[in-house]
Amino acid sequence: MPLPCQLLLGFLLAILIAFLACKAHSLNKSGALAAAFTGTIIFGIGGWEWAILLLTFFITSSALSRAFKKRKQGLDEKFSKGHERDAGQVFGNGGIATLFAALHFFFPNELWPWLGFAAALAAVNADTWATELGVLNPHPPRMITNLNKIVEKGTSGGISLMGTLASLTGSALIAFLASFLTDNWSLFLLVTFSGLAGSLFDSLLGGTVQAMYYCPVDKKETEKHPLHTCGTQTVHIRGWKWLDNDWVNFACGAFGVVVAFIVMLYL
């Protein structure tokens, strides 16, 4: 199919999915516009194989964010944003993947753009699964920088066995599809490991340099700023102010790609 026709088809498909996601309250208006842009690049340049990986991440992450609502009650105060993704979240999770889909246009016969695309999505999918399923663990998590320190559920930098297994599963799902769609099973372990590494790097950033705030009324640490869920202005207590959760997610995908390329070079 000629590229202009493929881009047009990708644009129409991206608009349709963004519209449906907006109606389902999985995206707000800015998120829908960002999703239409990233979807056009990925669907239009990459084609249906690339679209499947992106849709797998988006559908499963949206479904998990809505699942087990009763058991997740009270955790919204911890996170900077809700389940309606905005443009920052879309680009934070999908920006690296979109870049590699665009690079596929210039290097259509090379494997590495597909590897970068898959590794980036595996990392953000692993992180999402860890966040959404890890909080269901009956036991509290431990801080990644100090495993002896028990923290509240939803705390940035907190990890648990259940969350790590969920992360591994989310990464393996993308890796399986990336291998199956290209009939290249040498990618499976590589993408799975890279995705898990990206997710753990996300937790490391969350426990060290991500911007964190404190609500003086509820006396709780949170990502929310400038206002907490109760309406009180939050106070910066640690981390780099510019490094919010969207940038941490972006770094998560980027780290997954770096790990994948380094391992590929040594193999």
C-alpha positions in Angstrom: 0.0 0.0 0.0 1.4 3.5 -0.9 2.6 5.4 2.2 0.0 8.3 1.8 -2.8 5.8 1.8 -1.4 3.9 4.7 -1.0 7.1 6.7 -4.5 8.1 5.9 -5.8 4.7 7.0 -3.7 4.9 10.2 -5.0 8.4 10.9 -8.6 7.2 10.5 -8.0 4.2 12.7 -6.2 6.3 15.4 -9.1 8.9 15.4 -11.7 6.1 15.8 -9.8 4.5 18.7 -9.1 7.8 20.4 -12.8 8.8 20.1 -14.0 5.5 21.6 -11.4 5.7 24.4 -12.6 9.3 25.1 -16.2 8.1 25.3 -15.2 5.3 27.6 -13.4 7.8 29.8 -10.0 6.1 29.3 -8.7 9.3 27.7 -9.6 13.0 28.3 -9.6 15.4 25.4 -5.9 16.2 25.4 -5.1 12.5 25.8 -7.4 11.7 22.8 -5.5 14.2 20.6 -2.2 12.9 21.7 -3.3 9.3 21.1 -4.6 10.3 17.6 -1.1 11.6 16.8 0.9 8.7 18.2 -1.6 6.2 16.7 -1.3 7.8 13.2 2.5 7.4 13.3 2.4 3.9 14.6 -0.5 2.6 12.6 0.4 4.5 9.5 4.1 3.8 9.3 4.3 0.5 11.2 1.2 -1.2 10.0 -1.0 -3.7 11.7 1.7 -5.6 13.6 2.8 -2.4 15.3 -0.8 -1.5 15.9 -1.4 -4.8 17.7 1.4 -4.2 20.2 0.2 -0.6 20.9 -3.5 -1.7 21.3 -2.5 -4.6 23.6 -0.7 -2.1 25.9 -3.6 0.4 25.8 -6.4 -2.0 26.2 -4.9 -4.1 29.0 -3.6 -1.0 30.9 -7.0 0.7 30.6 -8.8 -2.5 31.7 -6.5 -3.0 34.7 -6.9 0.6 35.8 -10.6 0.1 36.1 -10.5 -3.4 37.6 -10.8 -4.1 41.3 -12.0 -0.6 42.1 -13.2 -1.5 45.5 -9.9 -2.9 46.6 -8.1 0.1 45.2 -10.3 2.7 47.1 -8.2 5.2 48.9 -5.2 4.9 46.7 -6.1 7.7 44.3 -4.6 10.2 46.7 -1.2 8.7 46.1 -1.1 9.1 42.3 -0.8 12.3 40.4 -3.6 11.5 37.9 -6.6 9.3 37.6 -7.5 6.6 35.0 -8.4 9.1 32.4 -5.1 9.6 30.6 -4.1 13.0 29.4 -1.6 14.1 26.8 1.3 13.9 29.2 0.5 10.3 30.1 0.1 9.3 26.5 3.4 10.8 25.4 5.1 9.5 28.6 4.0 6.0 27.9 4.0 6.0 24.1 6.6 8.6 23.1 9.6 6.3 22.8 7.5 3.7 20.9 6.3 6.3 18.5 9.9 7.4 17.8 10.9 3.9 16.8 7.8 3.5 14.6 8.9 6.7 12.8 12.5 5.3 12.5 11.0 2.2 10.9 10.2 4.5 7.9 13.9 5.2 7.4 15.1 1.7 8.2 12.3 -0.6 6.9 14.4 -3.7 6.5 16.2 -3.5 9.9 15.1 -5.3 13.0 16.3 -2.8 15.6 13.4 -0.3 15.2 11.0 -3.2 16.0 13.1 -4.2 18.9 13.2 -0.7 20.3 9.4 -0.4 19.8 8.7 -3.7 21.5 11.1 -3.0 24.4 9.6 0.4 25.1 6.1 -0.9 25.2 7.1 -3.9 27.2 8.6 -1.6 29.8 5.6 0.7 30.2 3.3 -2.3 30.1 5.3 -4.0 32.8 5.2 -0.8 34.9 1.4 -0.4 34.5 0.7 -4.0 35.4 3.0 -3.8 38.4 1.2 -0.6 39.6 -2.4 -1.8 39.0 -2.0 -5.4 40.3 0.8 -4.8 42.8 -1.6 -2.7 45.0 -3.8 -5.8 45.4 -1.2 -7.6 47.4 -2.4 -8.2 50.9 1.0 -7.4 52.3 2.5 -3.9 52.1 5.4 -3.2 49.7 9.0 -2.5 50.5 11.1 0.5 49.3 13.3 -0.6 46.4 16.2 1.4 47.8 15.8 -0.3 51.2 14.0 -3.6 51.2 13.8 -3.6 55.0 11.6 -0.5 54.9 7.9 -1.2 54.6 5.8 1.5 52.9 2.2 2.2 52.2 0.6 0.7 49.1 0.9 3.0 46.1 4.0 4.7 47.4 6.4 5.6 44.6 9.4 3.2 44.8 7.5 0.5 46.6 7.9 -3.0 45.2 6.5 -6.4 46.2 6.7 -10.0 44.9 3.2 -9.8 43.5 3.9 -6.5 41.8 7.2 -7.8 40.3 5.5 -11.0 39.0 2.7 -8.8 37.5 5.5 -6.7 35.9 7.1 -9.8 34.5 3.8 -11.0 33.0 3.0 -7.6 31.4 6.4 -7.5 29.8 6.2 -11.1 28.7 2.9 -10.5 27.0 4.3 -7.8 24.8 7.4 -9.9 24.2 5.3 -12.9 23.1 3.4 -10.8 20.6 6.6 -9.1 19.3 8.1 -12.6 18.7 5.0 -14.2 17.3 4.2 -11.4 14.8 7.7 -11.5 13.4 8.3 -15.3 13.9 11.5 -14.4 15.7 11.5 -16.1 19.1 15.0 -14.9 19.9 13.2 -11.6 20.9 11.1 -13.2 23.6 13.6 -13.4 26.5 15.3 -10.2 25.4 12.2 -8.1 25.3 10.8 -9.7 28.5 14.0 -8.9 30.4 14.2 -5.4 29.0 10.6 -4.6 29.9 11.1 -5.9 33.5 14.3 -3.8 33.8 12.5 -0.7 32.6 9.8 -1.2 35.2 12.3 -1.7 38.0 14.1 1.5 36.8 10.8 3.3 37.1 10.5 2.2 40.7 14.1 3.2 41.4 13.4 6.7 40.1 10.1 6.8 42.1 12.0 6.0 45.2 14.9 8.5 44.7 14.5 11.5 42.4 10.9 11.7 41.3 9.1 14.8 42.7 7.1 13.9 45.8 4.8 16.1 47.9 3.2 16.0 51.3 -0.3 16.9 52.4 -0.2 18.6 55.8 -3.9 17.9 56.4 -4.0 14.2 55.6 -0.4 13.8 56.6 0.4 11.6 53.6 3.0 11.5 50.9 1.6 12.0 47.4 2.5 12.7 43.7 -0.4 15.2 43.5 0.5 18.8 43.1 -0.5 21.6 43.6 -3.6 20.3 45.4 -4.2 17.0 47.2 -7.4 15.0 46.9 -8.8 16.9 49.9 -8.1 20.3 48.3 -5.1 21.2 50.4 -2.0 22.6 48.8 0.8 20.0 48.8 4.4 20.7 49.9 7.4 19.5 48.0 9.5 17.2 50.2 11.9 15.4 47.9 13.0 14.7 44.3 13.5 16.9 41.3 10.4 19.2 40.8 10.4 18.8 37.0 10.5 14.9 37.2 6.9 14.1 37.5 5.3 10.7 36.8 5.0 11.3 33.1 8.7 11.9 32.7 9.4 8.8 34.9 7.2 6.7 32.6 9.1 8.1 29.6 12.4 7.2 31.3 11.0 3.7 32.0 10.4 3.1 28.2 13.8 4.6 27.3 15.6 2.4 29.8 13.9 -0.7 28.5 15.2 0.2 25.0 18.8 0.9 26.3 18.9 -2.5 28.0 17.5 -4.3 25.0 20.2 -2.7 22.7 23.0 -3.4 25.1 22.1 -7.0 25.5 21.6 -7.4 21.8 25.1 -6.0 21.1 26.7 -8.4 23.6 24.7 -11.4 22.3 
